[in-house]
Amino acid sequence: MKAVVNIALRSGVLDPAGKAVEHALNSLGFSGVSNVRIGKQIVLDIDESDKNKAKEQLKVMCEELLANTVIEDYEIVL
């Protein structure tokens, strides 16, 4: 089963990379751009046919390794 995990900094956590991209876009003339946030996406195949079991395994993966749950939120899409 293909799974996608989207990870982003929590609201309120400073995002220096997002600020840099926002500044660069504004410098290039894209003046309507604001509040840029940079995240990451992890795509993987998981050997599980039951969606509930797959989501539970992915949740454990995120909590233990893939996401820093102190400052990041994650979303699992199967």
BELKADA-V533099 format. One record per backbone hydrogen bond with DSSP energy under -1.0 kcal/mol. NH is the residue of the N-H (numbers start at 0). CO is the residue of the C=O. If there is no record, write none. Layout:
BEGIN
NH/CO, NH/CO
END
This chain:
BEGIN
2/43, 3/76, 4/41, 5/74, 6/39, 7/72, 9/70, 12/9, 18/14, 19/15, 20/16, 21/17, 22/18, 23/19, 24/20, 25/21, 26/22, 27/23, 28/25, 29/24, 30/28, 32/29, 39/6, 41/4, 43/2, 45/0, 47/45, 53/49, 54/50, 55/51, 56/52, 57/53, 58/54, 59/55, 60/56, 61/57, 62/58, 63/59, 64/60, 65/60, 66/61, 68/66, 70/67, 71/67, 72/7, 74/5, 76/3
END
